[in-house]
Structure formats: C-alpha cells, structure tokens
Amino acid sequence: MMSASQTDELRVGVVGAGVFAGYHASKVQQHPRAVLTAIFDKDPAAANALAAKLSTVSKPNPDALFEGCDAVIIATPATTHAALVIGALRAGCHVLVEKPIALELEHGARILGQRNDRVVQVGHQERIVAEAIGLFGITERPSELRIRRHTGRATRNLDTSVVMDLMIHDLDLLGALFGAPDWVATEAAASRYSDHLDMARAELGYAGFTAYVSADRDTEAERSWTICYPSGTVFIDFAAKTLRHDTPFALNADFGSRPAVIDSLAAAFDRFVCACLDGDAPLASAEDGNDALRIAIAVEENAP
C-alpha cells in the first residue's frame, strides 16, 4: 500500500453497496484529490452493479479491497463497523466510518489501540451545520436544551436501536459543544416494530442546564434543537435548514445556503481527505466517536 503522504491523490475504497454507500462512492468520484479504487459488499451483485455504475471494480472480500487503498469508507450496517474498521487499520488504511463507530465500548477501545498514525473519522456531519450556524462561537452557557430527532417508520438501520441510529447525532453534537454530561437519565424507551428500541427520551445533565433529547423512528418527522440561553432562545430546524433566534449572538440565519450544508456528505469527505493528505484534524475523530458511543450506551442501559 502506498502511503498517502507520498502522493497528493487518495486512493479510496468503499465497503458497502447500499443506497448510502452509493452516495459516499459518488462523493469520492467527484473529489479532485481522490480516486475511487474499488467497491466491496457481501452481496456480489450489488457490488458489481455499483462498481459498473461508477466505472470502478468490485472486490471479493474486504482484505482484497484494503490492499489496494490508502483509505476506505465503511458504509455498512452498524453491527459490522468495529470489525471492518479494525481490519482496515491493520491493513494500514485511513478510515471514514459511518456512525456509530462501534456498538460496544470494548470495540471502540480496540479501534483506538489499532489506529497508530492512521486517520479515523466518524460520520457525525451535524457538526458542519453547527459550524455554519456559529454555535461553536457562543460563550454563554444555555439554561436548557430541547432536542427532537424523529422520523416516520424506518425500513433501514433496524440492526440497532434508535439511540445508535438517530439520537447519536445529537449526543455527538452535544459533546462537541459542551463536553461530557455529568449524568444521563432515560425517561422513556420502547420497542415498537423492531428488535431494538424504536423510541427513547433521555435527559443529560450539565453544569447549569439539562438537555432533553428525544429520538423516535415511528412518528411525524422532525429534526430540531431549541436552545434556551439567559439572553434569548435559538430554534434550529435541521430538516428545513432554518434558524430563528432573539439572542445577541452573531448567528448565520442563512446557513442552509452554504455549500457545505447543502452537501454535508461531500464536505465531510473533503475534511477526511484533508486529514489524510494534509494532516488536518478530522471532522469527528475516533475519540469523538467513542465519546458519543459512551453516552448512547448509557441511554440504552438506563432505559426503563
């Protein structure tokens, strides 16, 4: 495998050939500093079809794909993430893995131990939206947060809970903005149509405020944050990409028109390329992924 530091072009393979993996593969193909090297999927027909569509090749197993790559994107069911990330790192590849980084803290720790000097970026793309809005520039502490991430009945990602599927986006963003919570309490949780939790409501306690977080994949769609500060309230609709606030903060109400927000998947991949080739910090590191995983597991374990 050629070291990415020896070239200004990143050879990238994609593990997975589903809808979302196809989106990832397209972003690789469109990037000026990346080359889509190969596709692998446990379904050879799906891998062959995606490879033909994007004028690349399919590989018969993950190891064969890793061998010819500087970096890999893992867009497969969450239950497979840890093993694939560890395998890619052992082969010397940088890794962009969809969230969650793993499903168990032990596996997350193994990823950190296997990483060496390779980049591991986790697919927590809401950070791009928060950056575009200007949330990271606010120094005032909130007095309360109310977060809702709801969808209609899901047909994918049912291999894991709504906490790992949806809520983890908000848990990561809370961590990026405010650090680890002092305590976690799960108010309600239920399995409705899958073998895992399909609804969960949790409270996360921080110094001076509580974040009330709701995730549901069997209800009316909504993706919103309401952040109450002593000086005013910020309401963000992540689905509509709109912002209302009555605070004195310099927030960007037109964040939805920014190219990085319009195509956050491409923006996140660009951050990954720059991390691999230029040594920049990844958008969300392996440590960040493990921090979000730790809170998600606490929400699941405290479910009534």
Summary of the structure (lengths in Angstrom):
residues: 304
radius of gyration: 19.3
end to end distance: 48.8
largest distance: 57.8
contacts: 1055
relative contact order: 0.16
helix: 39%
strand: 25%
